[in-house]
């Protein structure tokens, strides 16, 4: 089959690779009908996440048709149409029983390595480093789904691929980011980053009833999409984020802040981000946490910071004393996708939201390597790429 | 919502890339003054006697560049001018690493300091150049029709209030009164 394969920094190719096969009794094989490039794939493309190996298949936003099932995968059959959540869940461990699927205790097959790095392993993820299991990803013609009897979302034929594909990651991720804020009708929610997750978080915050949603980015087309979703926008290259946020909240700061940026903040304009870039260049720091610092500074005391943006390792100059004294609450983590998807699928079916609004580019697999670059450089007004293998 | 204040702030255009460039401009002037006013002391400290006039001329260059950065509408070329000057400084300092120079440890420290500033200059120059080309190529698509919801946001606000936040995701009761916008 053909797949998008990681060969090193900025080197993704459309290769021919062996077809996946059933390896465990709970496995299924799906024929991929649609998949997408995620912003967090760019952290792999830019080689900021440890644990990738030459030959790894990319992709964790995938859906398709079941082709084959293992003997213990009894609730799926050939021909079923499924979206595959990026977090692999066994459904049986203590964490899964609590709904904490992204820290499933059994699905990470490289638990010994992950234990050493993280203290305790997190769930297996598709196409996202060997620290999370080293599972081949879904930017391919076929995908092997481990624990497939739990790791799937059945979707009705009445909805198109583009309407439901993002149940795999960005929609529940934006939703969880907003849910982590426990939004009240009086709240101002400030969201850093208007990429796909930021866009979903904006709409989730509106649907959950935030009084005011403020979106921060510098890319005009992303800001225009954020505004369409109901956000007041701040272009951080043209205005002071702190001044504007204080102005919009009568000097008190937003109650809830969402970091939909993560480890590659592009605030090229600030001293601290230049410091981060310099340290990152000489490998003294893995992440550029400008957004975290800004959120901690501007958030209202006793407020909440929700962090769906991906961080990889060591962060420097985090003003934790400020956070402690302000009594901030931090909520973060990979998304417990299946915890939210029944509800979100119902909202899509009811027409409350159509996540396909975010798609700007549609391509075939062979165009994938070039589109990674386009997406990374935010060229051609690219916000979200859907691939049809 | 707070229209006039907002407009005023936008008009003021607090751009921190420019703030960094301005900082580099003042640094340039400060360093330039030291080089112009005390070239002998610098040459002595670095074990590079005989280079006093060269150091003073470098100081003049620094002052000119600093003034250029602080006064130009677009400081980008002046920042790149600083990068070129940094290269000159590094090259000159490198001659002081000669094994016969007893002050070569100080020269090494000076080299490290200049290298650090060079990196800052480079990053600032890149950021400014990116802004320039970004402005030139500002042919972006307008996605203001990409609402994703059937009604305008104002009508959709709170449409998902039927969603019950799970207990483990709720704000601790003790903090709840303090986050209220009242």
Interface residues (C-beta under 8 A of the other chain):
Chain A: X98 X99 X179 X180 X182 X184 X185 X186 X187 X188 X199 X203 X204 X206 X207 X208 X209 X210 X211 X219 X220 X221 X222 X224 X225 X227 X228 X229 X230 X232 X237 X238 X239 X240 X243 X244 X247 X248 X249 X252 X255 X256 X268 X269 X270 X271 X274 X277 X278 X281 X300 X301 X302 X303 X304 X327 X329 X331 X339 X343 X347 X351 X352 X353 X354 X355 X356 X357 X358 X360 X381 X383
Chain B: X1 X2 X5 X6 X9 X10 X13 X14 X15 X16 X17 X19 X20 X23 X116 X119 X120 X123 X124 X126 X127 X130 X131 X138 X140 X141 X142 X143 X144 X145 X146 X147 X148 X149 X150 X152 X153 X154 X156 X157 X158 X159 X160 X161 X163 X165 X166 X168 X169 X170 X171 X172 X175 X178 X179 X180 X181 X182
